[in-house]
Amino acid sequence: MTELKYLNKRHEKILHEFQQQIDKILYFSTENDESHNSWDAFKDVEEEIIQYHNSFFDKIGDLSELNEWIYSYPNFMYFCMQGFLANSSKLINTRYEEELHKRASKTTQDLSNMVSDCIKKAKKEENDNISAKRKGIRDSK
């Protein structure tokens, strides 16, 4: 599987935890699929999402594109998960189906909150660096 591109170490950790949660939800939803075709199909789609996410990163030109990129993976994965769960309903024990949809939504919302915090921290660090450089320039005059 292709490795995701990250903004920083914190972003890397957040996305790895998100991937693990997604895998748990979807693995559980496919436990009745003896052929494992559903799981393999999901992993193929996830690979396509990762490749798109990575190629988008290489084309970032400004802050608005960075914000769009940083949410691209969780957004695509969320909609992929929802479609996968809806299509897999014949495989899922119906008493778990609603719970899985809720877990998918909560997992994605939690990730979005963590990513927002990560962006805020990165912007603050960037502003602090700019301020420090400006101060250095003023002090040298």
C-alpha positions in Angstrom: 0.0 0.0 0.0 1.2 3.5 -0.8 2.3 5.6 2.1 0.2 8.7 2.8 1.9 12.1 2.6 1.6 14.2 5.8 1.9 17.8 6.8 4.0 17.0 9.9 4.6 14.2 12.5 1.4 15.0 14.4 -0.6 14.9 11.1 1.0 11.5 10.4 0.0 10.1 13.8 -3.6 11.4 13.4 -4.0 9.8 9.9 -2.5 6.5 11.0 -5.0 6.3 13.9 -7.8 7.2 11.5 -6.7 4.5 9.1 -6.7 2.0 12.0 -10.2 3.0 13.1 -11.5 2.8 9.5 -10.0 -0.7 9.1 -11.6 -1.9 12.4 -15.0 -0.6 11.3 -14.9 -2.1 7.9 -13.2 -5.3 8.9 -16.0 -5.8 11.4 -18.6 -5.1 8.7 -17.1 -7.8 6.4 -16.7 -10.5 8.9 -19.6 -12.5 7.3 -18.0 -12.2 3.8 -16.3 -15.6 3.5 -14.7 -14.7 0.1 -13.1 -11.5 1.5 -14.0 -9.8 -1.9 -15.6 -6.9 0.0 -12.5 -6.2 2.1 -10.2 -6.5 -0.9 -12.4 -4.2 -2.9 -12.4 -1.6 -0.1 -8.6 -1.7 0.1 -8.3 -1.2 -3.7 -10.5 2.0 -3.4 -8.5 3.1 -0.4 -5.3 2.8 -2.4 -6.8 5.0 -5.1 -7.8 7.6 -2.5 -4.3 7.6 -1.1 -2.8 8.1 -4.5 -5.1 11.0 -5.2 -4.3 12.6 -1.8 -0.6 12.3 -2.5 -0.7 13.7 -6.0 -2.9 16.6 -4.8 -0.1 17.3 -2.2 2.4 17.7 -4.9 0.3 20.4 -6.6 -0.4 22.6 -3.5 0.2 26.3 -4.4 -1.3 28.3 -1.6 -3.0 28.0 1.9 -6.5 27.4 0.5 -5.2 24.5 -1.5 -3.4 23.2 1.6 -6.7 23.4 3.6 -8.5 21.5 0.9 -5.7 18.9 0.7 -5.5 18.3 4.4 -9.2 17.3 4.5 -9.2 15.4 1.2 -8.2 12.0 2.7 -10.7 12.0 5.6 -13.5 13.3 3.4 -13.0 10.8 0.7 -12.5 8.0 3.2 -15.7 9.0 5.0 -17.8 8.9 1.8 -16.1 5.7 0.7 -16.9 4.1 4.1 -20.5 5.2 4.0 -21.0 3.8 0.5 -19.2 0.6 1.4 -21.3 0.1 4.5 -24.5 0.8 2.5 -23.5 -1.7 -0.1 -22.4 -4.3 2.5 -25.7 -4.2 4.4 -26.4 -7.8 3.3 -23.1 -8.8 5.0 -23.7 -6.8 8.2 -25.7 -8.1 11.1 -28.5 -5.5 11.0 -28.3 -4.6 14.7 -24.7 -3.5 14.0 -25.3 -1.6 10.8 -26.5 1.7 12.4 -23.7 1.5 15.0 -21.1 1.1 12.3 -22.5 4.2 10.4 -22.4 6.2 13.7 -18.8 5.0 14.4 -17.7 6.0 10.9 -19.2 9.5 11.3 -17.8 10.0 14.8 -14.3 8.7 13.7 -14.3 11.2 10.8 -15.5 14.1 12.9 -12.9 13.4 15.5 -10.2 13.3 12.8 -11.5 16.6 11.4 -11.2 18.2 14.8 -7.7 16.9 15.3 -6.6 18.0 11.8 -8.1 21.5 12.5 -6.0 21.7 15.7 -2.9 20.5 13.7 -3.5 23.3 11.1 -3.9 25.9 13.8 -0.6 24.8 15.5 1.3 24.8 12.2 0.0 28.3 11.3 1.0 29.5 14.8 4.4 28.1 14.4 4.7 29.7 11.0 3.6 33.0 12.3 6.0 32.7 15.3 8.9 32.0 12.8 7.9 35.0 10.7 7.7 37.2 13.8 11.1 36.0 15.0 12.7 36.7 11.6 11.1 40.2 11.5 12.4 40.9 15.0 15.9 39.7 14.0 15.8 42.1 11.0 14.7 45.0 13.2 17.3 44.2 15.8 20.1 44.2 13.2 19.3 47.7 11.9 
